[in-house]
């Protein structure tokens, strides 16, 4: 049995993070993506509105320094 892999992307609403999420979403459809972003000045959730497999992705608004959240 193959287990489902999950990756955590921090800052995924920024330019680099959102492009990485699009790439993984397109090329590795078996990977579930968790995007943790504080939505500061460089973030834009519109960068992620056209994912090919949105069911393979979840967004969490929060800060990486929040140990309980992470």
MODELLER restraints for C-alpha pairs under 7 A, 6 or more apart:
rsr = mdl.restraints
at = mdl.atoms
rsr.add(forms.Gaussian(group=physical.xy_distance, feature=features.Distance(at['CA:4:A'], at['CA:30:A']), mean=6.63, stdev=0.5))
rsr.add(forms.Gaussian(group=physical.xy_distance, feature=features.Distance(at['CA:4:A'], at['CA:31:A']), mean=6.57, stdev=0.5))
rsr.add(forms.Gaussian(group=physical.xy_distance, feature=features.Distance(at['CA:5:A'], at['CA:31:A']), mean=5.07, stdev=0.5))
rsr.add(forms.Gaussian(group=physical.xy_distance, feature=features.Distance(at['CA:5:A'], at['CA:32:A']), mean=6.23, stdev=0.5))
rsr.add(forms.Gaussian(group=physical.xy_distance, feature=features.Distance(at['CA:6:A'], at['CA:31:A']), mean=5.54, stdev=0.5))
rsr.add(forms.Gaussian(group=physical.xy_distance, feature=features.Distance(at['CA:6:A'], at['CA:32:A']), mean=4.60, stdev=0.5))
rsr.add(forms.Gaussian(group=physical.xy_distance, feature=features.Distance(at['CA:6:A'], at['CA:33:A']), mean=5.80, stdev=0.5))
rsr.add(forms.Gaussian(group=physical.xy_distance, feature=features.Distance(at['CA:7:A'], at['CA:32:A']), mean=6.41, stdev=0.5))
rsr.add(forms.Gaussian(group=physical.xy_distance, feature=features.Distance(at['CA:7:A'], at['CA:33:A']), mean=5.19, stdev=0.5))
rsr.add(forms.Gaussian(group=physical.xy_distance, feature=features.Distance(at['CA:7:A'], at['CA:34:A']), mean=6.14, stdev=0.5))
rsr.add(forms.Gaussian(group=physical.xy_distance, feature=features.Distance(at['CA:8:A'], at['CA:33:A']), mean=6.14, stdev=0.5))
rsr.add(forms.Gaussian(group=physical.xy_distance, feature=features.Distance(at['CA:8:A'], at['CA:34:A']), mean=4.80, stdev=0.5))
rsr.add(forms.Gaussian(group=physical.xy_distance, feature=features.Distance(at['CA:8:A'], at['CA:35:A']), mean=6.00, stdev=0.5))
rsr.add(forms.Gaussian(group=physical.xy_distance, feature=features.Distance(at['CA:9:A'], at['CA:34:A']), mean=6.09, stdev=0.5))
rsr.add(forms.Gaussian(group=physical.xy_distance, feature=features.Distance(at['CA:9:A'], at['CA:35:A']), mean=4.86, stdev=0.5))
rsr.add(forms.Gaussian(group=physical.xy_distance, feature=features.Distance(at['CA:9:A'], at['CA:36:A']), mean=6.17, stdev=0.5))
rsr.add(forms.Gaussian(group=physical.xy_distance, feature=features.Distance(at['CA:10:A'], at['CA:35:A']), mean=5.93, stdev=0.5))
rsr.add(forms.Gaussian(group=physical.xy_distance, feature=features.Distance(at['CA:10:A'], at['CA:36:A']), mean=4.85, stdev=0.5))
rsr.add(forms.Gaussian(group=physical.xy_distance, feature=features.Distance(at['CA:10:A'], at['CA:37:A']), mean=5.72, stdev=0.5))
rsr.add(forms.Gaussian(group=physical.xy_distance, feature=features.Distance(at['CA:11:A'], at['CA:17:A']), mean=5.74, stdev=0.5))
rsr.add(forms.Gaussian(group=physical.xy_distance, feature=features.Distance(at['CA:11:A'], at['CA:36:A']), mean=6.23, stdev=0.5))
rsr.add(forms.Gaussian(group=physical.xy_distance, feature=features.Distance(at['CA:11:A'], at['CA:37:A']), mean=4.66, stdev=0.5))
rsr.add(forms.Gaussian(group=physical.xy_distance, feature=features.Distance(at['CA:12:A'], at['CA:18:A']), mean=4.89, stdev=0.5))
rsr.add(forms.Gaussian(group=physical.xy_distance, feature=features.Distance(at['CA:12:A'], at['CA:21:A']), mean=6.89, stdev=0.5))
rsr.add(forms.Gaussian(group=physical.xy_distance, feature=features.Distance(at['CA:12:A'], at['CA:35:A']), mean=5.42, stdev=0.5))
rsr.add(forms.Gaussian(group=physical.xy_distance, feature=features.Distance(at['CA:12:A'], at['CA:36:A']), mean=6.63, stdev=0.5))
rsr.add(forms.Gaussian(group=physical.xy_distance, feature=features.Distance(at['CA:12:A'], at['CA:37:A']), mean=6.12, stdev=0.5))
rsr.add(forms.Gaussian(group=physical.xy_distance, feature=features.Distance(at['CA:13:A'], at['CA:37:A']), mean=6.48, stdev=0.5))
rsr.add(forms.Gaussian(group=physical.xy_distance, feature=features.Distance(at['CA:13:A'], at['CA:43:A']), mean=4.78, stdev=0.5))
rsr.add(forms.Gaussian(group=physical.xy_distance, feature=features.Distance(at['CA:13:A'], at['CA:44:A']), mean=5.31, stdev=0.5))
rsr.add(forms.Gaussian(group=physical.xy_distance, feature=features.Distance(at['CA:13:A'], at['CA:45:A']), mean=5.37, stdev=0.5))
rsr.add(forms.Gaussian(group=physical.xy_distance, feature=features.Distance(at['CA:13:A'], at['CA:47:A']), mean=6.57, stdev=0.5))
rsr.add(forms.Gaussian(group=physical.xy_distance, feature=features.Distance(at['CA:14:A'], at['CA:42:A']), mean=5.60, stdev=0.5))
rsr.add(forms.Gaussian(group=physical.xy_distance, feature=features.Distance(at['CA:14:A'], at['CA:43:A']), mean=4.40, stdev=0.5))
rsr.add(forms.Gaussian(group=physical.xy_distance, feature=features.Distance(at['CA:14:A'], at['CA:44:A']), mean=6.15, stdev=0.5))
rsr.add(forms.Gaussian(group=physical.xy_distance, feature=features.Distance(at['CA:18:A'], at['CA:47:A']), mean=6.13, stdev=0.5))
rsr.add(forms.Gaussian(group=physical.xy_distance, feature=features.Distance(at['CA:18:A'], at['CA:48:A']), mean=6.23, stdev=0.5))
rsr.add(forms.Gaussian(group=physical.xy_distance, feature=features.Distance(at['CA:22:A'], at['CA:51:A']), mean=6.27, stdev=0.5))
rsr.add(forms.Gaussian(group=physical.xy_distance, feature=features.Distance(at['CA:25:A'], at['CA:51:A']), mean=6.98, stdev=0.5))
rsr.add(forms.Gaussian(group=physical.xy_distance, feature=features.Distance(at['CA:25:A'], at['CA:52:A']), mean=6.64, stdev=0.5))
rsr.add(forms.Gaussian(group=physical.xy_distance, feature=features.Distance(at['CA:25:A'], at['CA:53:A']), mean=6.40, stdev=0.5))
rsr.add(forms.Gaussian(group=physical.xy_distance, feature=features.Distance(at['CA:26:A'], at['CA:52:A']), mean=6.40, stdev=0.5))
rsr.add(forms.Gaussian(group=physical.xy_distance, feature=features.Distance(at['CA:31:A'], at['CA:56:A']), mean=6.95, stdev=0.5))
rsr.add(forms.Gaussian(group=physical.xy_distance, feature=features.Distance(at['CA:32:A'], at['CA:56:A']), mean=4.75, stdev=0.5))
rsr.add(forms.Gaussian(group=physical.xy_distance, feature=features.Distance(at['CA:32:A'], at['CA:57:A']), mean=5.81, stdev=0.5))
rsr.add(forms.Gaussian(group=physical.xy_distance, feature=features.Distance(at['CA:33:A'], at['CA:56:A']), mean=6.17, stdev=0.5))
rsr.add(forms.Gaussian(group=physical.xy_distance, feature=features.Distance(at['CA:33:A'], at['CA:57:A']), mean=4.70, stdev=0.5))
rsr.add(forms.Gaussian(group=physical.xy_distance, feature=features.Distance(at['CA:33:A'], at['CA:58:A']), mean=6.41, stdev=0.5))
rsr.add(forms.Gaussian(group=physical.xy_distance, feature=features.Distance(at['CA:34:A'], at['CA:57:A']), mean=5.97, stdev=0.5))
rsr.add(forms.Gaussian(group=physical.xy_distance, feature=features.Distance(at['CA:34:A'], at['CA:58:A']), mean=5.10, stdev=0.5))
rsr.add(forms.Gaussian(group=physical.xy_distance, feature=features.Distance(at['CA:34:A'], at['CA:59:A']), mean=6.10, stdev=0.5))
rsr.add(forms.Gaussian(group=physical.xy_distance, feature=features.Distance(at['CA:35:A'], at['CA:58:A']), mean=6.15, stdev=0.5))
rsr.add(forms.Gaussian(group=physical.xy_distance, feature=features.Distance(at['CA:35:A'], at['CA:59:A']), mean=4.78, stdev=0.5))
rsr.add(forms.Gaussian(group=physical.xy_distance, feature=features.Distance(at['CA:35:A'], at['CA:60:A']), mean=6.00, stdev=0.5))
rsr.add(forms.Gaussian(group=physical.xy_distance, feature=features.Distance(at['CA:36:A'], at['CA:59:A']), mean=6.20, stdev=0.5))
rsr.add(forms.Gaussian(group=physical.xy_distance, feature=features.Distance(at['CA:36:A'], at['CA:60:A']), mean=4.91, stdev=0.5))
rsr.add(forms.Gaussian(group=physical.xy_distance, feature=features.Distance(at['CA:36:A'], at['CA:61:A']), mean=5.96, stdev=0.5))
rsr.add(forms.Gaussian(group=physical.xy_distance, feature=features.Distance(at['CA:36:A'], at['CA:62:A']), mean=6.08, stdev=0.5))
rsr.add(forms.Gaussian(group=physical.xy_distance, feature=features.Distance(at['CA:37:A'], at['CA:60:A']), mean=6.57, stdev=0.5))
rsr.add(forms.Gaussian(group=physical.xy_distance, feature=features.Distance(at['CA:37:A'], at['CA:61:A']), mean=5.35, stdev=0.5))
rsr.add(forms.Gaussian(group=physical.xy_distance, feature=features.Distance(at['CA:37:A'], at['CA:62:A']), mean=5.55, stdev=0.5))
rsr.add(forms.Gaussian(group=physical.xy_distance, feature=features.Distance(at['CA:37:A'], at['CA:63:A']), mean=6.33, stdev=0.5))
rsr.add(forms.Gaussian(group=physical.xy_distance, feature=features.Distance(at['CA:38:A'], at['CA:61:A']), mean=5.61, stdev=0.5))
rsr.add(forms.Gaussian(group=physical.xy_distance, feature=features.Distance(at['CA:38:A'], at['CA:62:A']), mean=4.71, stdev=0.5))
rsr.add(forms.Gaussian(group=physical.xy_distance, feature=features.Distance(at['CA:38:A'], at['CA:63:A']), mean=5.02, stdev=0.5))
rsr.add(forms.Gaussian(group=physical.xy_distance, feature=features.Distance(at['CA:64:A'], at['CA:70:A']), mean=6.57, stdev=0.5))
